[in-house]
């Protein structure tokens, strides 16, 4: 049976062995009672994802042996992620979310949890498990490395009175960005000696980008006035997809335009 991967960060006052070799299970919805943190997923420091996919973060915190008046577990998700649920577990995997106040803002991606009495969690190990959604049709360009791969970081925090400690970052990678491209040929060539009494065919190759916001898409060919458009077909590979958009041929202006009904459907396509 395949184990689901969870990306995890930790704050620890002592070395507890190799997290990469430990195995854990995904959390259930945060509203359920008496949950147990399961043990059948692989814990990793980085993972691959894609737009629209749900990911799970697990953050480990050791509160240590210094008395405290304030304890806050905090995670500010990147804007391209949408927070969906969060649960706090103790070292035995028991749900202790109800022993404090959980705040989750789906819009801003800020998750915080604070116990009613901080010292109730003196010298305790806690896990904050967060489920998030990778937003669709947003711009990931700020996260791209030099190879064009978006790498989305996540860092959690433990706040104890006036001291803040960060977890090591964990990374979610998206597939390499497909850049936009357009190319035009006539009868398969860059140049052609034509007979004005015969029809000939132009081909426009268009590649729609990925990892970018695409709300509007138009493929337009404004030909010289001496040419008259007769017919146009839009294909993806060998498949005719003309009816997935609106095709306009204007003989008076020698213009062809195709506008897809759903631009995002063609992201990364040619």
N, C-alpha and C positions, 0 to 999 in steps of 0.2 A: 504494500500500500504506500502510495506516495505521500510524503509529509509536506504540509504547507510551510512555506518559509515566512519567518517573522524577522524584520530588521530590528536590532536591539542596541540600546545604549545603556551604560551603567555608571552610577556613582558609587564607589565602594571604598571603604577605609582599610580593607584588607584584601589580598589577592585570593580569589575563590576558585582558582582553576580556569580551564579554558571554556569560555562561553560558547565558542564556535562549535565545540563538541557536544554541548548539552542539547536536549531535545524537549520541546514544549508544544502546547496546543493552543489554538486560537481562543479568544474570549468570546463569550456570548453577548447578547445585547445588554447594555448597562442598566436597563430598567429591571432586569430579572433579579430575583432574590436568591440568596444562598448559593451563589455560583462557586464553582471551583475552577481555578486556572489549570487547564489541561496540559498534557505532557507528550503530545504526539506531533509536534512540528519541529522543523529545523530552525535553529536560531542563527542568524547571519548578520554580518556587519554591512553588507551591501546586497542589493538585489536589482532585478530588472522589472520594469513595469511598463504601462502604456496608458494613453488617455482613456478615461472611463473605468479604469481598473481600481478595485478596492485593495488597499494595503494595510498591514497591521504593524504598528510599532510597539515594542516592549522596552520600557525603561526601568532599570534596576537602581534602587536607592538604598544606601545604608545610612541610617541617621546618626550613628556614632554614640559616644558616651558623654557628650557635653549637654547639660541641661539647657532647655530652650523654652521660650515663651511663644515662639511663632514657628510654624512649619508649613511650607507651601511646596507642593510638587507642581511644576509648570512646564508646559510645552507650547511654544508659538510655532505653528505650522507655517510653511511657506505659502504664499498667496495662491499658488497653482494647486494647492491641496485643499479639500473641504473636509473639516472634522465631522465625523458621523457619530461616534460613540467613544466613551472612555470608562474604564473600570480600574479600581485600585485593589490590589491583592496583597495579602501578607506573605511571609516566607513559605507558608504551607499551602499557598494557592487559594486561600479562603478570601471571598469577596468582603472587603472592609470599606467599600465606598460609602456606605451609609453611616459610618462613624465620623464623617466629616462633610464638608460642603464641596460639591463638584460643580464647576462652571464650564460649559462648553459652548463656544460661539461659532456656529457653522459659517458665518459670514467672514469673521476675522481670523478664524483658525486658532484662537487662543483657548487652551485648556488649562484649568487650575484645579487643584484639590487641596483643601486645608482641613485638618482634623479639628474637632471641637476643643480638645485639650492637647496641645503639642506634646507634652511630656508623657502622654499615654503611649506615644510611639518612640520613646527613648530607647536607643540601642536596638532598633528594629530594622529588618529588611522589608522594603515595600516595592511593589511592581506597579507601574502605571502602564496600562495597555490601552492603546489608542487605535481605533479604526478610522481610516481616512480614504477619501476618494480622490483620484487624480482627475482634476477638472478637464473637461473636453473643450476644444476650440479656444484655447488660450495661447498666449505667446510664451514659449519656453526659452527664448533666445538668451536671456540673461544667465541661464544656467549651463549654457553650452561650453564644453571644453574646446581645445584647439582642433579636435577631431570632429567637432560638430555633434557630440553626444551630450544631451542635457543630463546633468547630474544634480539631483535635488537633495540638498542636505537636510538633516534634522538634528537638533540639539535640544535636550531637555535640561531643566534646571531644578535644583533643590535649594530653597531659601530657608535658612534657619536664622531667625532674628535679623541681624544686619549682614549676614554672610550668604553669598550666592555661589553655588558650585555647579559647574556645567558637566553634562555627560560628554563623552567623546562623540563626535559626529558619526551618523550613519548615512548612507547614500542610497537613493533610488535612481536608477538609470533608465532613460527612455531610449528607444531605438534611434540610431543616427538620423539627423535631420536630412530630409530630402529637400534640396534647394529648387526654387522655381527655374524653369528653363523654357525657351520657345525657339523653334527652328522652322524655317519654311523652305520648301523645295518645289520645283515645277517639273512634273513628270519624273520625279526622283532625282533631279539634278539641281545644282545651284543656278545654272544659266541654261537657256534653251533658245535656239533659233526657231521662231514660231511662224506658222502659216495663219494669217489673220482670217482665213476662211474656214479654219478647222477649230474644233473645241480642244482644249487641253486642261489638265488637272493640276491644281495646286494642292500641296499637302502641308498642313501646319501641325507640327508636333509640339504639344504643350505638356509640361510636367508641373503638377500642382504641388506646392510645398507641404511638408509636414511640420509639426511642432510650432505652428504659427496660427494666429487667429485669421480665419478665412470666412468673413460674413458675406462677401460679395465676390462673384467671379463672372467675368465675361470674356469670351473668346471672339475677337473682332478682326476682320480683314477688310481694310479700306483700300480697294483696288484702284488702279488708274482709271480715269473716266472712259478711256478707250476700250475697257473691258466690261463685259456684262456677265454677272453671275447667273448661272443656269440652274445649278443644283448643288446642294451641300449635304454631307453626311458626317456625323460625329461618331467616332468609333473608339472603343477602349480595347486595344488589341484587335481582334477580328469581330468583336461584338458591337453591333449598332446600338448606341445609347442616345441617339438623337431625341427620342421621345421622353428622355429624362430631363428635358429642358425645353426652352422656347427658341426656335430657330427663326431668324428673320433674314430674308433676302430682299434687298432694295436695289432693283435694277436702275432706278433713276440716279442713285448716288454711287452705284457699283460697290455696295457694302454688304458684307455678310456678318451676322452676329448670332452667337448662341449663348444663352444664359441658363445654367442648370437650376433646377428647382431646389436642390439641396447641395450647395457648394461644398459642405464638409464631407459629403459622400465621396468626393473625388480627391481628397487630400492624399498626396503621395502617388496618385495615379498618373498615367500617361495616355 
